[in-house]
Amino acid sequence: MLDDDRVRADTPGCAPGPGPGPVFLDSAGSSLPPRVVTDTVVAHLRREAEIGGYRAANERLDDLADVKTAIGALINAAPESIALSDSATRSWADFFYSVPLAAGDRILVSEADYASNAIAALQRARATGATVEKIPSDGTGQIDLDALSALVDERVKLVSVLHAPTNGGLVNPAAEATRIAHSVGALVLLDACQSAGQLPLDVAELGVDALSATGRKWLRGPRGTGFLYLRPELARSMEPARLDLHGAQWTGPHDYRLAPDASRFEFWECDVAGRLGLGAAVRYLLELGQEDVYAAIAARAEHLRKALPEIPGVTVRDIGLRHSGIVSFTVDGIDSVEARDRLLAQDITVTVSHAGSTLLDMTGRGLASVVRASPHCFVGFDELDRFVAAVAELRA
């Protein structure tokens, strides 16, 4: 069990202020970092100001290497199979744009896939003559595994699996979808942007070829951080679409040699302070006990899923058989943006997910937007009840 008092004491954003205090329910957007993360980032920035960025980075080479070790412990991967980046989107795109595609090839995307992924797929399809096709959902809302089995053939080169979408609590059966895709030789790219830090991620069990994730959400790291995992064989053999003198070595006037591992997907210039902060965030999660954190998040989300439907006019919009820590809902007669802003006036932070972010799913369900609440382990149940009472007052 988590020590709730310790977790809240470690989170400056939970410090009590005047009035009842803030209620933060946007860890699916950009979470509140623990103090060790901000202290790590600020300390390194101050060191850069004292001796310059190059010397400051050289002092922390072992700590920078440990960032990948920590991520590897989190997802059960070798550090050499991890590339650091500035976001989940960058990581996803770096892999996706490196997959060879030609006319007639097929790209499959999840119905709940994120707009950035879909836009990239459509752009490459236009450029190469490939096609982009939707993986149907079953009656529960998750990926329809039977339909996927009927859909795949040897022309499918890549399957984009959205693990947990941005607009609700769905968790897709990623491992099962991966096995189906692999049966025809397709690569699987798992978007773990909304699952890293709140759901178990074991790349050996999932079997995916690549996985992209961000630092700022459930991992509680700094903005501008993320990572890409590649299956070890791909980390050693796949050539990125873009290279610099970090990802490859210039060996002759007409020759270069790729880095021997996933670092070939990295660029030399980076936010060193941010990466150190990401490592601190992952280490903090591991220290707390990731399974305890996941259970605490799930308990808080389930508390909201039970309480919100009891309010007249409030509909929880989460679908699927398994649920993440994201709780989406609508309020009859009240626009989602208005609901968000009225809650913010009471120092309750939620956000809105618009149809443009998950166009296929939201359009299919006739939703223009939903309010999204995403409580992390540092949110108290008394704060959740205050939020529920505030939602009830919206229609009063």
Salt bridges, closest charged atoms under 4 A:
ASP4 OD1 - ARG300 NH2 3.86
ASP10 OD2 - ARG6 NE 2.83
ASP26 OD1 - ARG372 NH2 3.35
GLU48 OE2 - HIS44 NE2 3.42
GLU50 OE1 - ARG47 NH1 3.04
GLU59 OE2 - ARG47 NH2 2.77
ASP63 OD2 - ARG60 NE 2.60
ASP66 OD1 - ARG283 NH2 2.81
ASP86 OD1 - ARG90 NE 3.42
ASP94 OD1 - ARG242 NH2 2.60
GLU111 OE2 - LYS134 NZ 3.66
GLU133 OE2 - ARG106 NE 2.65
ASP153 OD1 - ARG106 NH1 3.01
ASP153 OD2 - ARG155 NH2 2.95
ASP209 OD2 - HIS182 NE2 2.76
ASP209 OD1 - ARG231 NE 2.75
GLU233 OE1 - ARG231 NH1 3.20
GLU266 OE2 - LYS68 NZ 2.90
GLU266 OE1 - HIS246 NE2 2.87
GLU287 OE2 - ARG6 NH2 2.82
ASP318 OD2 - ARG305 NE 2.69
GLU338 OE2 - ARG342 NH1 3.24
ASP341 OD1 - ARG340 NE 2.89
ASP361 OD2 - ARG365 NH2 2.90
GLU383 OE2 - ARG8 NH2 3.12
ASP385 OD1 - HIS303 NE2 2.73
